[in-house]
Amino acid sequence: MRVMIRYTVRPEHVEQSVALLRAVYADLERVRPSGLRYETFRLDGGGSFLAVIESEGDPVAAPHHRLASFQRYRAALSEICTESPTVTYLDQVGSYRSE
């Protein structure tokens, strides 16, 4: 299952969000959970972010949710977002040279 999550943080909290995300990615590199692909993009250099998560089974139960760093990140979003995370389930129609 693949999902896209989009959210926006207040301008004064962009660097905090990036730092929290870097901690999540450092933990993912250390733990290396199987069956998970996770990418986050900062849009146009502003405070909007887009994450694409692919996992086996239910993405809500994806392995990164168990990381303490992800839980800290998710808790912070509740406080710093101007646009709350919106989840969109993706159903791939085609692909060219994607990994």
C-alpha positions as CSV (number, residue, x, y, z in Angstrom):
1,M,0.0,0.0,0.0
2,R,1.3,3.5,-0.9
3,V,0.1,6.7,0.7
4,M,0.9,10.4,0.3
5,I,0.8,12.7,3.2
6,R,0.8,16.5,2.8
7,Y,1.0,19.1,5.5
8,T,2.3,22.7,6.1
9,V,4.1,24.0,9.2
10,R,4.4,27.6,10.4
11,P,7.4,29.4,8.9
12,E,9.1,29.7,12.3
13,H,8.9,25.9,12.7
14,V,10.3,24.7,9.3
15,E,13.8,24.0,10.6
16,Q,12.4,22.2,13.7
17,S,10.4,20.0,11.3
18,V,13.4,19.3,9.2
19,A,15.5,18.4,12.2
20,L,12.8,16.1,13.5
21,L,12.6,14.4,10.1
22,R,16.4,14.0,10.0
23,A,16.2,12.1,13.3
24,V,13.5,9.8,11.9
25,Y,15.7,9.1,8.8
26,A,18.8,8.5,11.0
27,D,16.8,5.9,13.0
28,L,15.4,4.3,9.8
29,E,19.0,3.9,8.5
30,R,20.0,2.3,11.9
31,V,17.0,0.0,12.2
32,R,16.5,-0.7,8.5
33,P,12.9,-2.0,8.7
34,S,12.0,-4.3,5.9
35,G,9.0,-3.7,3.7
36,L,9.1,0.1,4.0
37,R,9.9,2.9,1.6
38,Y,9.6,6.4,3.0
39,E,10.4,9.7,1.3
40,T,9.8,13.2,2.4
41,F,10.0,16.3,0.3
42,R,10.0,20.0,1.2
43,L,7.9,21.8,-1.4
44,D,9.3,25.0,-3.1
45,G,11.6,25.6,-0.2
46,G,8.7,26.7,2.1
47,G,6.8,25.1,4.9
48,S,4.8,22.6,2.9
49,F,6.0,19.0,3.1
50,L,5.0,15.9,1.1
51,A,5.7,12.3,2.3
52,V,5.3,9.2,0.2
53,I,5.2,6.0,2.2
54,E,5.0,2.5,0.8
55,S,4.7,-0.5,3.2
56,E,3.5,-4.0,3.2
57,G,0.0,-4.1,4.6
58,D,-1.7,-1.2,6.3
59,P,0.4,1.9,6.1
60,V,-1.0,3.1,9.5
61,A,0.8,0.1,11.0
62,A,4.0,0.7,9.1
63,P,7.2,0.0,11.0
64,H,8.4,3.6,11.3
65,H,5.4,4.4,13.5
66,R,7.1,2.4,16.3
67,L,10.2,4.6,16.3
68,A,10.5,7.0,19.2
69,S,11.9,9.7,16.8
70,F,8.8,9.3,14.6
71,Q,6.5,9.6,17.6
72,R,8.3,12.8,18.6
73,Y,8.0,14.1,15.1
74,R,4.3,13.3,14.9
75,A,3.6,14.9,18.3
76,A,5.3,18.1,17.2
77,L,3.2,18.3,14.0
78,S,0.1,18.6,16.2
79,E,1.6,21.9,17.6
80,I,3.4,23.4,14.6
81,C,1.1,22.8,11.6
82,T,-1.0,25.4,9.9
83,E,-2.3,22.7,7.6
84,S,-2.8,19.4,9.3
85,P,-1.5,16.2,7.6
86,T,-3.8,14.9,4.9
87,V,-3.5,11.3,3.9
88,T,-4.2,10.2,0.3
89,Y,-4.1,6.6,-0.7
90,L,-2.3,6.1,-4.0
91,D,-3.3,3.5,-6.6
92,Q,-0.5,3.4,-9.2
93,V,-1.7,3.4,-12.8
94,G,1.8,3.5,-14.4
95,S,5.4,4.1,-13.7
96,Y,8.5,4.9,-15.7
97,R,12.0,4.3,-14.1
98,S,10.9,4.8,-10.5
99,E,12.6,2.8,-7.9
